[in-house]
């Protein structure tokens, strides 16, 4: 079983269309666990490490400016 990582990006969602676009983008990447904090402008998601670059690239291609903030290794039992 692969290790799971929590990845955080700082990005700005301007409206509900941007949220739907983000949802669609992450769904295509098979990212099931993600949250967005509107006050901190922070997108946090969980994925396997090999997906990190693919996720970052997909978000950028979808038009999101994502400044990388943090990558945390999560224990398998906490996912």
Protein Blocks (a to p, Z undefined) as FASTA:
>chain_A
ZZddddddddddfbfklmmmmmmmmmmnopabdcddfklopacddddfklmmmmmmmmmm
nopacddfbdcdddfklZZ
